[in-house]
Amino acid sequence: MEGDRWKWGKLMVACVDALRVAQTDAECPFVDHEVIPPFTGSPDGVGVWFICSTKKKRERFEESELSRQTEALKRKMSEVGFPPTAITTVDVSATSLEEIEEKGGRFAYFR
């Protein structure tokens, strides 16, 4: 494969970083994120996790922010050059630092 296999994953990290900085008016902001790109280097099917500090805040985030942040992410993806198929196949979820720790940390949780 030519080029940078992690191009789309790194670009997605930049997109989510920009959202995190811009969420000044969020009712329940996310505090971290995890991006899981396909090992093939494809822009399609990238997994994005918005991470909240607690389970309760994750529940509030899902109710009040997840849809809005997902749409903002898709707009940002379009702005930076993701192809339309990548925008329709991005897999967005939410979790919390508490839930990650309960599962034994990031490696155990996201595998």
KAQUI-V642365 format. One record per helix or strand of 2 or more residues. SS is the DSSP state (alpha for helix, beta for strand). FROM is the first residue (numbers start at 1). TO is the last residue. If there is no record, write none. Layout:
# KAQUI-V642365
ss = {SS	SS}
from = {FROM	FROM}
to = {TO	TO}
This chain:
# KAQUI-V642365
ss = {alpha	beta	beta	alpha	alpha	alpha	beta	alpha	alpha}
from = {7	32	47	55	66	84	91	97	106}
to = {22	36	52	64	80	89	96	102	109}
